[in-house]
Amino acid sequence: MFDTTVLGSWSVILSAGVVVLTGLVLSQRRGNLPPGPRGLPIIGNLLNVPLKHPWRVYARWAQKYQSDILSLRIPGATLIILNKGSIVNDLFSKRALIYSDRPQSTLFEMMGVSRLIVFQNYGEKWKSYRRTFKHDFEAETNSASRSHELAASRRLLRRLLKTKNHEKELRLTAGDAILSVTYGLSPSGEDDSYVALADETMTLLADVGRGGFIVDALPILKLLPSWFPGAGFKDKVARGAKLVDTAIRTPFETVKAEMATGNFKSSVASRYLASLDDFTNTPDKLVDDMRNVLGIAYLGGADTTVAQLCSFTLAMLLYPEVQKKAQKELDAVLHGRFPDFGDYGKIPYIEAIVHEVLRWNPMTPLGVFHVLNQDDSYEGYVFPKGSICVANVWAILHDEELYGPKPDEFIPERFLNKDGTINPKRADTDAAFGFGRRICPGRVIAREFVWIAVAHLLTAYDIVDGTDKDGKPLDRAKIEYTSEMISFAPHVNCTFRLRPGVTEGMIHDAIEAL
């Protein structure tokens, strides 16, 4: 599996001797591939792969080579980089039948990650998982999921009353919303086992990915014992496989146990199990499939949601005028109460802020890669079968033709008409959730949760006193997001200060009223 951190492990490939296997291919001429940096004999563009903020580098290359389509050739793969939304739509949507596969990873197969819908190839099994996900989660959108998300947002207000670590509380709240919608479970505290398990699993997967790229280049290594030189990664892989399996099974089995006693909360999992004639004796495959479908919401959804909430917090600190305007809009509608989903669509500026959070620094700047399942051509270029296609989400969402000037600045007004209503021509940030048939099926729920969380935070708190990790005032010019596949805002210190007229008692009462 190639991502922006895994591609940094090129030195491991060299030591493994992969150059011998790929040299003849990479020494051939570029032919009809899109433009890109000139490669070296044998190793191609391996040394050109950017490790820091590759999405920004690819956007600069698009200008340098005067092409929105670029290519890189590295041992074992051809990368096609797409920097324009219209091109991505032409390929990933209009030609979805040949652009909807995923890179296949020996590493992810060994860890059991390939069972998750986001990493599966396009095919009947993926279609079945997708239908299940859409049916069960979209049925939630206007009813149960909103009640869970509303409760999670209000519990966040209570958590922020007595903490100096807002990032921890945002992570706990993301887990709260996803666990309650998916399984009817609510985190019990800062050390909640479900949230901790998901965090540990995702952290280890990233760690293994950084150092385990060699097994994707030389799959035969999976047959070697862990003590064999070059196979030391297998211990981490084994631990990762156990964590992935535990993370997928544990909350689901908890719901089954609760349903057996009759003491459970409504959720996607409980409604699925209730639809079975006898869930305690249902064939393992049916239960396993649903367990895997729910697993991606639990494991992947929390990180991307936290990334958005942390990015929102940073934006409010860097652009206090946006915060003040949003609070004025909220006050004009709410008149001293806390928001609920009955206010959805009535406060356009909050919707604009959510769009701008998704656009400004998207949580997955390069998305999840697609793979061609046959040769294809586009605008005179030829893309070989098996090429890895990378949609530069960051570049697409910073396109001035689509989103107006100053794309690096946080300006929610870019999504509004002059009268303050949402501009439907601009209000499309779905690129942050993927493309074509591989677009995130949970994006509606995800977007709605960020909306209700943002509305609550700005109703109850002033977000102030922002400093960097060293205690220095924040400088817009020095802000750097991480270069991981899921890109996070830098750590900041700040204060969530109750707004005038908002009391702890009001927050407690709002929670009790649910």
KEMIKE-755333 format. One record per residue (C-alpha): residue in one letter; x, y, z. Coordinates in steps of 0.2 Angstrom, whole numbers, plus 2048, in hexadecimal, padded with zeros to 3 digits. Layout:
<sites>
AXYZ ...
</sites>
This chain:
<sites>
M800800800 F8088117FB D805820805 T80F830809 T818828817 V81B817810 L82381E800 G83082580C S83781480F W8418137FE S85180F806 V84A7FF80C I8467FA7FB L8587FE7F5 S85F7F3802 A8537E57FD G85A7E57EB V84A7E97E3 V8537F37D7 V8597E47CE L8477DE7CB T8417EF7C5 G8507F77BC L84C7F27AB V83A7F97AC L83F8097B4 S84E80C7A7 Q84180D799 R83B81E792 R82D82779A G82382478A N81182B78A L81182D79D P80C83E7A4 P81B84A7A8 G8258497B8 P83684A7BF R8448427B5 G8488317BE L8588287C0 P85D8187B8 I8578097C1 I84E8127D0 G84481E7C5 N83C82C7CF L83F8247E0 L8498327E6 N83D83F7E0 V82E8397EB P82B8477F7 L829843809 K824853810 H81385A80B P8138517FA W8028587F5 R80A8697F5 V8198637EB Y80E85B7DE A80486B7DC R8158747D9 W81A8677CC A80A8697C3 Q80E87C7C0 K8208777BC Y81C86A7AF Q80C8747A9 S8028647AC D7F485F7B8 I7F984D7B5 L80A8477BB S8138367BD L82082E7C7 R82881D7C5 I82F8147D4 P8348027D6 G8257F87D4 A8188067CF T8138147C4 L80B8237CD I7FF82E7C4 I7FC83E7CD L7EC8487C9 N7EB85A7CF K7DB8607C7 G7C985B7CD S7C285A7BB I7CF84E7B7 V7CC8437C6 N7B98437C2 D7BD83E7B0 L7C782F7B6 F7C082A7C7 S7AE82D7C4 K7AB82C7B1 R7B781D7AF A7B48167C0 L7B48047BA I7C78047B7 Y7CC8117C4 S7C480A7D4 D7D17FD7DA R7DD8007E8 P7EF7FC7EA Q7F17EB7F0 S7FD7E97FF T8057D9806 L8087E3816 F7F67E7818 E7F07D6813 M7FC7CF821 M7F47DB82E G7E27D7828 V7DF7E9823 S7DA7E4811 R7CA7DE818 L7C47F081B I7B97F780D V7C580680A F7D37FB805 Q7CA7EE7FB N7CB7ED7E8 Y7BB7F17DE G7B17E17DC E7A27D87E2 K7A87D77F4 W7AB7E97F4 K79A7ED7ED S7927E27FA Y79B7EB808 R7977FC800 R7857F87FF T7847F3811 F78E802817 K78380E80D H773806812 D776805825 F77F815827 E77482081B A76581A824 E76D822834 T76F83382C N75F83C831 S75B832841 A76682884D S77782E847 R77284084A S76C83D85C H77D83485F E787842857 L77D850861 A781847871 A79384586D S794857869 R78D85C87A R797850883 L7A685987B L7A1869883 R7A1861894 R7B2859891 L7BA86A88C L7B587289D K7C386A8A7 T7D186689A K7E086E893 N7E2861886 H7D5865879 E7DC85986C K7DA84A878 E7C785087A L7C5852867 R7CB840864 L7C0839872 T7B184286B A7B583B859 G7B582A861 D7A682E86A A79C83285B I7A2824850 L7A081785E S78F81C863 V78881D851 T79180D84B Y78F80285B G78580C868 L79480D873 S79A81D87B P7AC820882 S7AD81F895 G7BB82B897 E7CC831891 D7D3820891 D7C4817889 S7CA806883 Y7C1808872 V7C981886E A7DA813874 L7D880386A A7D480C85A D7E381985D E7EF80B860 T7EA801851 M7EB810845 T7FC81684D L80380584A L7FD803838 A805814834 D81580E83D V8167FD834 G812806823 R821811825 G82D803828 G8257F481F F8257FA80D I8327EC809 V8257DE80A D81A7E77FD A8297E77F1 L82F7D57F6 P81F7CC7FB I8297BC7FE L8307C480E K81F7C0816 L8247AD816 L8347B1820 P8367AF833 S8367BF83C W8487BC842 F84E7BC830 P8587CB82A G84C7D7822 A83C7CF82A G83C7D883B F82D7E1836 K8237D1838 D8217D384B K8197E4848 V80E7DD83B A8087CF846 R8047DB854 G7FB7E6847 A7F17D7841 K7EB7D3852 L7E77E6856 V7DD7E7846 D7D37D8849 T7D07DD85B A7CB7EE856 I7BE7E884A R7B77DA855 T7B77E1866 P7A97EF864 F79F7E4859 E79F7D5866 T79B7E1874 V78B7E686A K7877D3868 A7897D087B E77E7DF87F M7707DA873 A7707C987B T76C7D188C G7607DD884 N76A7EC88B F7717F587C K76F806873 S769808861 S777808854 V77C802843 A7827F284A S7737EF855 R7677F2847 Y7717E683C L7717D8849 A75F7DB84D S75A7D883A L7617C783B D7567B8840 D7627B284D F7727BC84E T77A7B085A N7797A284D T77C7AC83D P7897A6831 D79A7AD835 K79D7B4824 L78D7C0825 V7937C6836 D7A57C8831 D7A07D2822 M7967DE82C R7A37DF83A N7B07E482C V7A47F1825 L7A27F9836 G7B57F8839 I7BA80582D A7AE812834 Y7B580E846 L7C880E841 G7C981A833 G7BB826837 A7C282C848 D7D3832841 T7CB83C832 T7BE84483E V7CB84984B A7D685083D Q7C785B837 L7C3861849 C7D686584D S7D786F83C F7C7879841 T7CF87D852 L7DE88384A A7D588E83D M7CB89684B L7DB89B854 L7E38A1844 Y7D48AA83E P7CB8B284D E7C08BD842 V7B88AD83B Q7B48A684C K7AC8B7851 K7A18B7842 A79C8A5844 Q7978A9856 K78D8B8851 E7838AD844 L78089F851 D77A8AB85E A76E8B3851 V7658A284E L76789985F H7638A786B G76C8A087A R76988D877 F774880870 P77387A85E D76A86A858 F767863847 G75886D845 D76487B842 Y76C872833 G76B87D824 K76688D82E I778893832 P781894821 Y79189B828 I79388B833 E791880823 A79E88B81A I7AA889829 V7A8876827 H7AB877814 E7BA882817 V7C1875824 L7C0868817 R7C8872809 W7D587C813 N7E086D818 P7D785D813 M7D984E81F T7DF843811 P7E884E805 L7EC8407F9 G7DD8367FC V7DE8237FB F7E681D7EC H7DD8167DD V7E48087D1 L7E18067BE N7DB7F47BA Q7DF7F67A8 D7E980179C D7E1812799 S7E5822790 Y7E0834794 E7E484578B G7F283C781 Y7FA833790 V7FA821792 F7F88197A4 P7FE8077A6 K7F37FA7AE G7F77FA7C1 S7FC80C7C2 I7F88147D3 C7EE8247D0 V7EF8317DD A7E283F7DE N7EA84F7E6 V7DC8537F1 W7E58627F8 A7E986A7E7 I7D78677E1 L7D08707F0 H7DC87E7EE D7D78817DC E7D48947DB E7C88917CC L7BD8877D7 Y7BF88F7E8 G7C58A17E5 P7D58AA7E9 K7E08A77F9 P7DE8957FA D7EA893808 E7E089F813 F7D189981D I7C28A3816 P7B189B818 E7A98A980E R7AF8A17FE F7A1895800 L7948A3803 N78A8AE7F7 K78A8C17FB D7798BF804 G7818B2810 T7798A3809 I783893804 N7898957F2 P7858847EA K7928867DC R7A08867E9 A79987B7F7 D7A086B7F1 T7AF8647FC D7AB8527F9 A7BD8507F2 A7C284F804 F7B983F805 G7BF8367F5 F7B88347E3 G7AE82A7D8 R7A88197DF R7B581A7EC I7AE82A7F5 C7AC827807 P79A82180A G79A82881B R79D83A816 V78C84181A I78C83B82C A79E84182E R79B852827 E78B854832 F79584F841 V7A285C83E W79486983B I78B86584C A79C865855 V7A287584E A79187E852 H792878864 L7A487D867 L7A188F860 T791891869 A79888C87A Y7AB891879 D7B789F873 I7C689686C V7D58A1872 D7E78A3877 G7EE89886A T80189486B D80C887862 K81487886B D822883871 G816890879 K81989D86B P80A8A7863 L80389E853 D80A8A4843 R8008A0833 A80F8A0828 K817892833 I809886835 E80D87582E Y80186682D T80885482E S80D84B81F E80483B823 M7F7833819 I7EA83B825 S7F284C827 F7F0854838 A7F186683E P80086A849 H7FE86985C V7F8879863 N7F587F875 C7E5889877 T7D788D883 F7C4889881 R7BC89788B L7AA89788F R7A18A5886 P7988B2890 G7878AC895 V78C899893 T78E8908A3 E79387E8A8 G78187B8AE M77A87F89D I786872895 H7818658A2 D76E8698A0 A77086888D I77885788E E76A85189B A75D85788F L76184B881 
</sites>
